[in-house]
Amino acid sequence: MTIQELQPSGIWKNFYSLTQIPRPSKKEAKVIAFMKQWGEDHGLETMVDDCGNVIMRKPATPGMENRKGVILQAHLDMVPQKNDGNPHDFENDPIETHIEDGWVKANGTTLGADDGLGAAAAMAVLEATDVEHGPIEALFTIDEETGMTGANLLKPGVLQGDILLNMDSETEGELYVGCAGGIDNIGTWTPTYEAVPAGMVAYKLFVKGLKGGHSGMDINLGRANANKVLNTMMLMAAEKYGLRMACIDGGSLRNAIPREAMAIVVVPEAKKAEFEAYAKEYEEIVKEEFEGIEPEAAVLCEPVEMPKQVIDLTTQDNLFCAIARYPNGVIAMSNDFEGTTETSSKARSCAPR
């Protein structure tokens, strides 16, 4: 079975269409053009505003013109994350989907159900011929995942409806009244690069196999943060084995829990055996700490070619300490709504520049 065969067909066929259109955040030109054409093909009043939001209007069913107008709002962009080694190009390739154990999943990438399903549901209502309704508007915004650009730049007075339903909920069958906010803290270091000390051997450290997830709905599940795992490992290895770092890359998106992180490091050749044993031991520590939560967690330590340089010790220590000791996960739960996260934090990404 393919997702086009799922029910209700109106939603799933539209969601499938969206999976075929590349739409990473800030790269929504193709899906904007697709939605504009889709609205026009369905005889709907369709417009694209100055920042790229797509707005469609469907007249009321005869006799229901005096009902309050309803606005169905969803966002067009998706979180573009993929597993290491996956050649998928989010700017050009369609999302490959399959059904596994009753769930719709993507092959090695994010699925884009956030908020493709919300957009597909709005599209299903717009094209339905068997639903009586008052005036309907659909607002498809851009760049929700990385800045709320579409919502922030929507001009006053454009929308005509009375009630707005945001089609971006996280739990089936529940209606939310309210919203969440977020603050980004950006730490910047300017490293000095130095020649690799003599008598070193080089390794690639790679944290992989973590579940990741949305930092809003999944932060309370206790999942591991790849940036935290990797930098904690290097912080301890720098103290014990004289580790020096050449480069690091982990995490990418403000609203995603980092699931992979990588670094190139060097250690004294005299400490080679001890360091390799430490890496294996550290992997077991991570698996034990996240037992039952991260069954596929892996910390790999592989020999690589010697890098040309390493960053200075001061910058290295500042980076390791900042990420390893940064609060991650739930900070406070709501006193008003049982089981609801009130405040949380995560180390989003790290990469010297």
PyMOL commands that set and color helices and strands:
alter all, ss='L'
color gray80, all
select helices_A, chain A and resi 3-5+9-19+29-41+113-127+149-152+219-221+226-241+269-289+313-324
alter helices_A, ss='H'
color red, helices_A
select strands_A, chain A and resi 45-48+54-58+70-75+97-100+103-106+136-141+163-166+193-195+200-208+244-250+261-268+298-303+309-311+329-333+341-345
alter strands_A, ss='S'
color yellow, strands_A
deselect
rebuild
show_as cartoon
